[in-house]
Amino acid sequence: MKKKLFTLLTLALAVCSGAWAADVYKISFNGKNEEFKNGESVTAGTYFSWNSSKHNFNTKFNGCTYDGVSYTSGLKMEGDTKVSWTSTAEATVTIVQSKWSENTIKLDGTALELASAESITGGYVHTITDVAAGSHSVTRGSGENGIFAIIVEYTGTVLTQLTAPSITFDATSGEVTIGAVTNATKVTYTTDGSDPTSESTEYTAPFTAADGTVVKAIAIGDQTAYSNSDVASETVLLETATIETPVINQFNGTVAITCATINTTIKYSIDGGATYQDYTRAFTLSADAEVKAKAIRGSKESEVATAAVTVVPANPATTKTILMGFGSFTVDSNKKYIMTGNAGDAAEGYTLTIDNTGKSWSELTNTKLTMTQNGNVERTAIKLSNGAKNILTLPTGVKATRITIYSVINSGYSETARTCYWKEFNGENIDGSNVPMGAWNDVTDRTTNPDVRVFPLTGEETEITFTNAGEQLGFVIALDVIEAPVAITPTYAKTTYVTTKVLDFSSVEGLKAYVATAASAGKVTLSEVAAVPAGTPLMLIGTANTEYTVPVTATATAPATNMFRAGDDGTTVFDGSTFDYILYSDGLFYQIGSGTVASTKAYLHCETDPTTSGSRSLAISFGNETTGISNVNANVKENSYYDLQGRSVAQPQKGLYIVNGKKVIIK
């Protein structure tokens, strides 16, 4: 008997071609049919190229050599990936797969163990003989699997495939009729959703089925001249059925709506029922709302379900939101299950670790998720293996108050319902199956409308953990935090300073912050401020060499007027041609003759000359009160020496002092 050979999937460098029979062989990949005919070739980039963006058909597998052909790319199987075909004769099926640690795959639901596979360069070969004519499929069993090729070699007589039986039903009574098929030995059926076989219930007469019943039927051939048909399927929908009221499930502001009645359209409202929109998948609210939902099928509607949904509010003490994606971190080249925040990024000081050292991080290629509740900022998704626990370690002094996780499931089309959710957060088990994620990578708006989950935190200072259940996914993070306070130790009682964070001086005992609001007639006028933005140049007045702890706050408004400017570490070089002044240790501002100002210090900038005739210095004024080297306390002792901070000096050394209200220099 002459064998017929055809390759269902060969993504190879070499062109695979053959003199096939005139039959048209069909292959479906998760529901999309492809066909090729006598003399056609199957090459990478043409066959199955329609789905390459979703399933990484060009993933490298370190080179695999089998049967004289070198394969350098293949199909990466994730989620419910399925390759199916129909054989018209008994055959030997050869499956070439990659060498991965978790790479069990299944033929028609039966796992193919590596123990029975032939080891080859870069992969394994499974050879399964006496595979009956009919419909077959290869699916993944566990982990991430790679398939280079599926080759079907006919060893038996080519059979004629029977026509699939017709299934009809009466929409009033629910009576189901299955049509006869010419040349079939019998027709069998199921009503539990499973595919029928020759061992299933034989159809002999019409039967009654309830609303929503999925009836499947197959024509059985004699396997001598005729092979089994494809499976036919029909869902019984009764006009008399009651449409069940939808069920609204929620978790921290995320809402999922289901209806027990099959084939219904669910609509929901968040404005008290004034307007309704189609429900497609779980969504997360940004504010508390009353959610209403109803189910519709044909002209019939269910009763309206109502639920009060409460979101996780932002902690009022929160000072900053840290946005983190793949580009925020660098993967450790030696330990790829560890990522550290990049210098200069908001994630600097943070670390991400996977608890399973057998797992590793990577970028979810070409997937930037829009952080819809954080200003619609985009971040590249971090690719996470299924079932892996993430450990986010915080920098010292930071307290976390809330975390928002944006996710997209990295899987393909499915013929069955799929479930993926966060099953653990900070050591707490979560029954997230009632609110499954809906942003799969086959959803059109998956990047601009990702799955959003919000979790409250109570000031965690060390680490946060979260673990997913179900499929592999990509995610980004928005972490609300209270930042550590800033320690400031002024060298002098009066000093200039430039804030690095949003600081609040209002509750700091012994230290006050000022901005300059005017300068003229030999004095600069200061106004006290409380909370100021990062980068604000100030003058601080306190006790020299005393450490002050200044809290970081969430927001602050920049002062309306501030004549202080921040230094720039030498970018600006002063030459005395402008009216710019720096604070000296004597508490006066002197015009800058030459030099530069450090970025941590401030200087006073005036548009016109603010000094009096013959003077280059400015004293400090708080409204009508002026203080400076020329203004000395009236209670000082005559002929006594005082330093520039107003302290009495019994034995003055070299330096500048105040005696009887005048400057005295001891050399």
C-alpha positions in Angstrom: 0.0 0.0 0.0 1.4 3.4 -1.0 1.8 5.8 1.9 0.5 9.4 1.7 2.4 11.9 3.8 1.6 15.5 4.7 3.1 17.9 7.1 0.5 19.8 9.2 2.9 22.2 10.7 6.5 22.7 9.6 8.0 26.1 10.4 11.4 25.3 8.9 14.2 27.0 7.0 13.9 24.4 4.3 10.8 24.3 2.1 8.7 21.3 2.7 6.8 20.1 -0.3 5.4 16.9 -1.5 3.3 15.3 -4.3 0.1 14.9 -2.3 -3.1 13.4 -3.6 -5.8 15.7 -5.1 -7.7 15.7 -1.8 -7.9 19.1 0.0 -6.5 18.6 3.5 -7.7 21.1 6.1 -6.1 22.1 9.3 -7.6 24.4 11.9 -5.7 26.3 14.6 -8.2 27.2 17.4 -11.1 27.5 15.0 -9.5 29.2 12.0 -9.4 26.9 9.0 -6.5 26.7 6.5 -6.2 24.4 3.5 -3.5 23.3 1.1 -3.7 21.2 -2.0 -1.6 19.0 -4.3 1.9 20.5 -4.9 1.6 23.4 -2.4 4.5 24.1 0.0 4.3 24.9 3.7 6.9 27.4 4.7 7.5 29.8 7.6 6.0 33.2 7.1 3.1 32.0 4.8 1.4 29.0 6.4 -0.3 30.1 9.7 1.3 33.6 9.4 -2.1 35.1 10.1 -1.6 34.3 13.8 2.1 34.9 14.3 1.6 38.0 16.5 -0.4 36.0 19.0 1.6 32.8 19.3 5.3 33.6 18.5 5.6 31.3 15.5 9.2 32.5 15.1 10.4 31.6 18.6 13.9 30.3 18.4 14.6 26.8 19.8 18.4 26.6 19.5 18.2 24.7 16.2 16.5 21.3 15.9 17.5 18.7 13.4 15.2 15.8 12.4 14.9 13.7 9.3 17.6 15.8 7.5 15.7 19.1 8.0 17.0 21.8 10.3 14.2 23.6 12.2 15.1 26.9 13.8 11.7 28.2 14.8 8.4 26.7 15.9 5.0 27.1 17.5 5.1 28.2 21.1 2.1 26.7 22.8 0.5 28.6 25.6 -3.0 28.6 27.3 -5.5 26.6 25.3 -3.4 26.4 22.1 -4.7 23.7 19.8 -3.6 22.3 16.5 -6.2 20.0 14.9 -6.7 18.1 11.7 -8.8 15.3 10.1 -7.2 12.1 8.7 -8.9 10.1 6.0 -7.0 7.0 6.7 -5.3 5.1 9.5 -1.9 6.8 10.0 1.4 7.1 11.9 1.6 10.5 13.5 5.1 12.0 14.2 5.3 15.0 16.6 8.6 16.9 16.9 8.7 19.1 20.0 11.2 21.3 21.8 13.4 20.4 24.8 11.9 22.4 27.6 11.7 21.5 31.2 8.0 21.4 31.3 6.9 20.3 27.9 4.3 17.6 28.2 1.9 17.8 25.2 -1.2 15.8 24.4 -2.5 13.9 21.3 -6.3 13.7 21.5 -6.2 14.4 25.2 -3.6 11.7 26.0 -0.2 13.0 27.4 2.9 12.1 25.4 5.6 11.3 27.9 9.2 12.2 27.1 10.2 8.7 28.4 8.7 7.3 25.2 10.2 10.0 22.9 13.3 9.8 20.8 15.8 12.5 21.8 17.3 14.5 18.9 19.3 17.7 18.6 17.2 20.5 20.2 14.1 18.4 20.8 12.2 15.1 21.1 10.3 13.0 18.5 7.1 11.1 19.4 6.0 8.4 16.9 2.4 7.2 17.4 1.3 4.3 15.1 -2.1 3.0 14.2 -3.9 6.4 14.7 -7.4 5.9 13.4 -8.9 8.0 10.6 -10.9 10.9 11.9 -10.5 14.2 13.8 -7.4 14.6 15.9 -5.7 17.4 17.8 -2.5 18.3 19.7 -2.8 20.5 22.8 -0.3 21.5 25.5 -0.3 19.5 28.7 1.7 21.6 31.1 4.2 24.4 31.2 5.2 26.1 27.9 5.6 23.8 25.0 7.2 24.2 21.6 6.2 22.2 18.5 8.4 22.1 15.4 6.3 19.8 13.2 3.4 17.5 13.1 3.6 14.9 10.3 0.8 12.5 9.4 1.8 9.4 7.4 -1.1 7.4 6.0 -0.6 3.6 6.5 -4.2 2.4 5.8 -6.7 2.7 3.0 -7.9 6.2 2.3 -11.5 6.4 3.5 -14.3 8.8 2.5 -15.3 11.0 5.4 -19.0 10.9 6.2 -21.1 14.1 6.2 -21.8 15.5 9.7 -25.4 14.9 10.8 -27.9 17.8 11.0 -29.3 18.8 14.4 -32.6 20.7 14.7 -34.9 21.5 17.6 -38.4 22.8 18.3 -38.0 26.2 20.0 -41.3 25.7 21.9 -41.2 22.0 23.1 -37.4 21.5 23.0 -37.8 18.3 20.9 -34.4 17.5 19.2 -34.1 15.7 15.9 -30.9 14.4 14.4 -30.8 13.6 10.7 -29.7 10.3 9.2 -26.4 10.1 7.3 -26.0 8.0 4.2 -23.5 5.1 4.6 -23.2 5.7 8.4 -23.3 2.6 10.6 -25.0 4.7 13.2 -25.2 8.2 14.6 -24.3 8.9 18.2 -24.8 12.0 20.3 -24.1 13.7 23.7 -25.9 16.4 25.7 -23.2 17.2 28.3 -21.0 19.3 26.0 -18.4 16.5 25.4 -17.6 15.2 21.9 -19.4 12.0 21.0 -17.6 8.8 20.0 -18.7 5.4 18.6 -19.4 4.5 22.3 -21.8 7.4 23.0 -25.6 7.1 23.0 -27.0 6.0 19.6 -29.7 8.2 18.1 -32.9 6.3 17.4 -35.7 8.8 17.8 -36.3 12.5 18.7 -35.8 13.4 22.4 -36.5 16.5 24.6 -33.8 18.8 25.8 -33.9 21.7 28.3 -33.0 25.2 27.4 -29.3 25.8 27.0 -28.5 22.1 26.3 -25.6 21.6 23.9 -26.3 18.7 21.7 -23.4 17.2 19.7 -23.6 14.4 17.1 -21.3 12.3 14.9 -21.8 9.9 12.1 -19.9 6.6 12.6 -18.3 5.1 9.5 -17.5 1.4 8.9 -13.7 2.3 8.9 -13.4 0.2 5.8 -14.7 2.6 3.2 -16.0 5.4 5.3 -14.5 7.3 8.3 -16.4 9.1 11.0 -17.8 12.6 10.2 -16.8 15.8 11.9 -18.8 16.6 15.1 -21.9 18.6 14.6 -23.1 20.9 17.5 -26.3 22.8 18.3 -27.5 24.7 21.4 -31.1 24.3 22.3 -32.7 27.7 22.9 -36.4 27.8 23.9 -38.7 30.7 23.4 -40.5 29.8 26.6 -37.4 29.9 28.8 -37.2 32.3 31.7 -34.2 34.7 31.5 -32.4 34.4 34.9 -31.5 37.5 36.8 -27.7 38.3 36.4 -25.4 37.8 39.4 -23.0 40.7 40.2 -19.7 39.7 41.8 -17.2 42.2 43.0 -13.7 42.4 44.5 -12.2 45.6 45.7 -14.1 47.6 43.1 -13.7 45.1 40.2 -17.0 43.9 38.9 -17.9 40.6 37.1 -21.4 39.8 35.9 -22.8 36.4 34.9 -26.1 35.0 33.8 -27.1 31.4 34.2 -29.2 31.6 31.1 -27.2 30.7 28.0 -26.8 32.9 24.9 -27.9 36.1 26.7 -26.5 39.6 26.3 -25.7 41.3 29.6 -26.1 45.1 29.9 -25.1 47.1 32.9 -25.4 50.6 34.3 -23.4 52.7 36.8 -25.6 55.8 36.7 -28.7 54.4 38.5 -30.1 52.8 35.3 -30.3 56.0 33.2 -28.0 54.4 30.6 -26.9 50.8 29.9 -23.9 49.5 28.1 -22.9 46.0 26.9 -21.0 43.9 29.4 -18.1 42.0 27.8 -15.7 41.3 30.7 -14.8 42.3 34.3 -14.2 46.1 34.8 -12.9 48.1 37.7 -14.5 51.3 39.0 -12.6 54.4 40.0 -15.4 55.6 42.4 -18.1 54.0 44.5 -21.3 53.2 42.4 -24.5 51.3 42.4 -24.2 48.8 39.5 -27.4 47.5 37.8 -27.4 44.6 35.3 -30.0 42.9 33.1 -29.8 39.9 30.7 -31.5 39.9 27.3 -32.2 37.1 24.8 -34.3 38.0 21.8 -37.3 40.0 23.0 -37.1 38.8 26.6 -35.4 40.5 29.5 -34.5 39.4 33.0 -35.2 41.2 36.2 -32.6 43.9 37.1 -29.9 43.0 39.5 -28.5 45.7 41.8 -25.3 45.8 43.8 -23.4 48.6 45.7 -19.8 48.5 44.7 -17.1 50.1 46.9 -13.6 50.8 45.5 -10.3 50.9 47.4 -9.7 54.6 48.1 -6.3 56.3 48.0 -4.8 56.8 51.4 -4.7 60.5 52.2 -1.2 60.2 53.6 0.1 58.9 50.2 2.9 61.0 48.9 3.7 59.4 45.6 2.7 56.8 43.0 5.5 54.7 41.6 4.7 53.3 38.1 6.7 50.2 37.2 7.0 48.1 34.0 9.6 46.0 32.4 11.7 49.0 31.4 11.8 50.1 35.0 13.9 47.1 36.0 17.0 45.3 34.9 17.0 41.5 34.9 20.0 39.9 36.7 22.0 38.2 34.1 23.0 35.4 36.5 19.8 35.1 38.4 17.0 35.8 35.9 14.3 35.5 38.6 15.5 38.8 40.1 15.0 42.3 38.7 16.3 45.5 40.3 15.0 49.0 39.7 17.1 51.1 37.3 19.0 54.1 38.5 17.1 57.3 37.8 13.8 55.5 37.4 11.0 55.8 39.9 11.5 52.1 40.6 15.1 52.7 41.8 15.5 51.0 45.2 12.8 48.5 44.5 13.4 44.8 43.7 11.2 42.1 42.0 11.8 38.5 42.7 10.1 35.2 41.7 10.0 32.7 44.6 10.7 29.8 42.1 14.2 30.0 40.9 13.2 27.8 37.9 11.1 30.7 36.6 12.5 33.9 34.9 11.4 37.3 33.9 11.1 38.6 30.4 9.4 41.3 28.4 5.9 40.6 27.1 6.9 41.5 23.5 5.3 44.5 21.9 2.8 44.9 24.8 2.5 48.3 26.5 -0.4 48.5 28.9 -2.2 51.7 29.5 -2.5 52.5 33.2 -6.1 53.7 32.9 -6.5 54.8 36.6 -3.1 56.4 36.7 -3.2 59.1 34.0 -3.3 56.7 31.1 0.5 56.4 31.2 2.0 53.4 29.3 4.4 50.9 30.7 5.8 47.8 29.0 4.4 44.6 30.5 6.5 42.2 32.6 6.0 38.6 31.4 5.2 36.3 34.3 5.1 32.5 34.2 1.8 30.9 35.3 1.6 30.1 39.0 4.7 32.2 40.0 4.8 34.3 43.2 6.1 37.8 42.8 7.9 39.5 45.7 8.2 43.3 45.5 10.8 44.5 48.0 10.5 48.2 49.1 13.3 50.6 49.8 14.1 51.4 53.4 11.7 54.1 54.9 9.0 53.7 52.2 5.5 52.7 53.4 3.1 51.2 50.8 -0.6 52.3 51.0 -2.2 50.8 47.9 -1.2 48.8 44.8 -2.9 48.7 41.4 -2.0 45.8 39.1 -2.7 46.1 35.3 -2.7 42.7 33.5 -3.2 41.0 30.2 -3.4 37.2 29.8 -0.7 35.9 27.4 -2.7 33.1 25.7 -4.6 32.5 22.5 -8.1 31.5 21.4 -10.0 28.9 23.4 -12.9 26.7 22.7 -13.8 26.6 26.4 -14.1 29.1 29.2 -10.8 30.4 30.6 -10.1 31.5 34.1 -7.1 33.5 35.3 -6.9 35.6 38.5 -4.6 36.7 41.4 -5.0 33.8 43.8 -2.8 35.3 46.6 -2.0 38.7 47.8 0.4 39.4 50.7 -0.1 35.9 52.1 -3.9 36.0 51.8 -5.6 33.5 49.6 -8.1 35.0 47.2 -11.1 33.3 45.6 -10.7 35.3 42.4 -12.4 32.8 40.2 -15.7 34.7 40.7 -14.1 37.8 39.2 -11.8 36.3 36.4 -9.5 38.5 34.3 -10.9 39.4 30.9 -8.0 41.1 29.1 -6.7 38.2 27.0 -4.3 38.8 24.2 -7.0 38.1 21.6 -9.1 41.0 23.0 -8.9 44.0 20.6 -8.5 46.6 23.4 -6.3 44.5 25.7 -3.5 47.1 25.9 -5.7 50.2 26.2 -8.2 48.5 28.5 -6.3 45.9 30.5 -7.6 44.1 33.5 -7.3 46.3 36.6 -7.0 45.0 40.2 -6.7 47.3 43.2 -5.4 46.0 46.6 -5.3 48.1 49.9 -2.2 48.1 51.9 -1.7 49.2 55.5 1.8 50.8 55.4 3.8 47.8 54.5 7.5 48.6 54.8 9.3 45.5 53.6 7.7 43.5 50.8 4.5 42.8 48.9 3.6 39.4 47.3 1.1 38.5 44.7 0.6 35.1 42.8 -1.5 34.4 39.7 -3.6 31.3 39.0 -4.3 30.0 35.5 -2.5 31.3 32.5 0.8 33.1 31.9 0.3 36.9 31.9 2.0 40.3 31.6 1.5 43.0 34.2 2.6 46.5 35.2 2.3 48.1 38.7 1.2 51.4 40.2 2.3 51.5 43.8 1.0 54.3 46.2 3.6 55.0 48.9 4.4 57.3 51.8 8.0 58.3 51.3 10.6 58.5 54.0 11.0 61.9 55.6 14.0 64.0 54.6 16.8 64.8 57.2 18.2 68.4 57.0 21.1 69.5 59.1 21.9 73.3 58.5 25.5 74.3 59.0 24.4 77.8 60.0 21.4 79.2 61.7 20.4 80.8 58.4 21.1 78.7 55.2 19.7 78.2 51.7 18.3 74.9 50.5 16.7 73.3 47.5 14.0 70.7 48.1 14.4 67.3 46.5 10.9 66.1 47.3 7.5 67.7 48.2 8.2 68.8 51.8 5.9 70.1 54.6 7.7 72.3 57.1 4.6 73.3 59.0 5.0 70.7 61.8 8.8 70.8 62.1 9.7 72.3 65.5 12.5 74.8 65.5 12.9 75.1 61.7 11.1 77.5 59.4 11.2 77.8 55.6 11.0 81.1 53.6 10.8 82.3 50.1 12.0 85.8 49.0 9.1 88.0 47.8 10.8 91.4 47.4 14.2 93.1 47.5 14.9 96.9 47.7 16.5 99.6 49.9 19.2 97.3 51.2 17.0 94.5 52.4 15.3 91.3 51.1 11.8 90.5 52.4 11.1 86.9 53.3 7.7 85.1 53.6 7.2 81.9 55.5 5.9 78.8 53.6 4.7 75.4 54.8 4.4 72.8 52.0 6.4 73.3 48.8 7.0 71.2 45.7 10.2 69.4 44.9 12.9 71.7 43.4 11.8 74.8 45.4 14.7 77.1 46.4 14.3 78.3 50.1 15.9 80.0 53.0 15.8 77.9 56.2 16.2 79.4 59.7 16.8 77.1 62.7 19.7 76.0 64.9 23.1 75.3 63.4 24.3 71.7 63.3 20.9 70.4 64.4 19.2 67.6 62.4 15.6 68.2 61.5 13.3 65.6 60.1 10.9 67.1 57.5 8.0 64.9 56.3 7.2 64.3 52.6 3.7 65.2 51.6 1.5 64.3 48.6 1.1 67.6 46.8 2.0 71.3 47.3 1.5 74.5 45.4 4.5 76.5 44.3 4.8 79.9 45.9 3.3 82.7 43.8 6.4 84.8 44.2 9.9 83.5 44.9 13.0 85.5 44.0 15.2 82.6 45.1 16.7 80.4 42.4 18.2 77.0 42.6 21.9 76.6 41.8 22.9 74.4 38.9 26.3 72.9 39.9 28.3 75.3 37.7 26.2 75.5 34.5 25.7 79.2 35.3 28.9 81.2 35.9 28.4 84.6 37.7 30.7 87.5 36.8 29.1 90.4 38.8 27.2 91.8 35.9 23.8 90.7 37.2 22.0 91.5 40.5 22.4 88.0 42.0 23.2 87.5 45.7 24.2 84.6 47.9 23.8 84.2 51.7 27.0 84.4 53.8 27.5 83.0 57.2 27.0 86.5 58.7 23.3 86.3 57.7 23.6 88.9 54.9 23.2 88.5 51.2 26.2 89.7 49.1 26.3 90.2 45.4 28.1 87.4 43.5 31.2 88.7 42.0 32.3 85.5 40.3 31.9 81.7 40.7 29.1 79.3 40.6 26.3 78.0 43.0 25.8 74.3 43.9 22.4 72.7 42.9 21.7 72.1 46.6 21.9 75.8 47.4 19.8 78.8 46.4 20.7 82.4 45.4 18.7 85.6 45.2 18.0 87.0 41.8 16.9 90.7 41.3 15.9 92.4 38.1 17.2 95.8 39.4 19.8 96.9 42.0 18.2 96.4 45.5 21.1 97.9 47.5 21.6 101.3 49.0 24.3 103.7 47.9 27.8 102.3 48.7 26.6 98.9 49.9 26.7 95.5 48.2 24.9 93.6 50.9 21.2 93.0 51.8 19.8 92.5 55.3 16.9 90.1 55.9 13.4 91.6 56.6 10.2 89.9 57.7 7.8 92.5 56.6 8.5 95.7 58.7 11.2 93.9 60.8 14.8 93.9 59.6 17.5 91.7 61.0 21.1 91.5 60.0 24.6 92.4 61.1 23.7 96.0 61.5 20.7 95.3 63.8 21.8 94.0 67.2 19.7 93.3 70.2 19.4 96.4 72.4 20.0 94.3 75.6 23.6 93.4 74.6 26.4 94.3 77.0 28.6 97.3 76.1 32.1 96.4 74.8 31.2 92.6 74.8 31.9 90.4 71.8 29.1 88.5 70.0 29.4 86.0 67.1 27.2 86.3 64.0 24.5 84.1 65.6 24.2 86.6 68.5 26.0 84.4 71.0 28.3 86.0 73.6 32.0 85.1 73.2 34.2 85.4 76.3 37.6 84.8 74.6 37.3 85.8 71.0 39.7 84.3 68.5 40.4 85.2 64.9 37.2 86.1 63.0 34.3 88.5 62.6 32.4 89.7 65.6 29.9 92.4 66.7 31.0 94.9 69.3 28.7 97.8 70.3 26.7 97.2 67.2 29.6 97.4 64.8 31.6 94.8 62.9 35.0 94.0 64.4 37.6 91.8 62.7 40.3 90.1 64.8 43.3 89.1 62.7 
